[in-house]
Amino acid sequence: MLDVTEEPPAGGEEHFGSEAWKQLLRYSELLENEGEERGLIGPRERKRLWSRHILNSTAVVDYIPDGARVGDVGSGAGFPGIVIAILRPESRVTLIESMERRCAWLRDVAVELKLSNVSVRHTRSEELKGRFVADVVTARAVAQLKKLIPLTFPLICPGGALLALKGERVDAEISAAVGQLEKYRADWADVYGVVPFGCEEETYVLKVQKKQ
């Protein structure tokens, strides 16, 4: 039996606005039609494409300042970078991905959705030190915080922040990363529990502020 793709939630147009909702729907269609074939999502992920991936990615949006320069590390299929670009059209979103086939996908999506605020960098985040800076760097399913800090903090401007989507063990990750947080001049770290629109489960947004 074929895996059935999860249906989008009711009320999306009213919640996100007509244009953004159209783009999110088209994004989901692209993932449904090409995601598995292009090695972006597994067959089981179609059953939770909205709740686990697209809507989950919206959790960080309210923590991004208006007009911010955003760098999304390890963009993969576009979570949360593409979703941020759709919901924050006034922001410049740079998708940072080390695999060329994923970069090709991200470029195709940006063209298909007419996301003029998106650019794609085919590189590792470590190689951008001194060559790229953002107000906010986002990450989802990239690494535990201890490893994530060295990958992201060199790309964050003074006073900027890391926003990472995390699971229930986020507090343990913070405790294990105390040395890295001090070394890379983190000012503070806080965790926000969010139940995104259209979801039933809470997700966790970890915000790590960099000192001025």
Helices and strands as residue ranges (DSSP letters): H 12-16, H 18-30, I 31-35, G 43-48, I 49-54, H 55-57, G 58-63, E 69-73, H 81-87, E 92-97, H 100-112, E 118-122, G 125-128, E 134-140, H 145-152, G 153-155, E 156-166, H 170-176, H 178-183, E 186-194, E 203-210
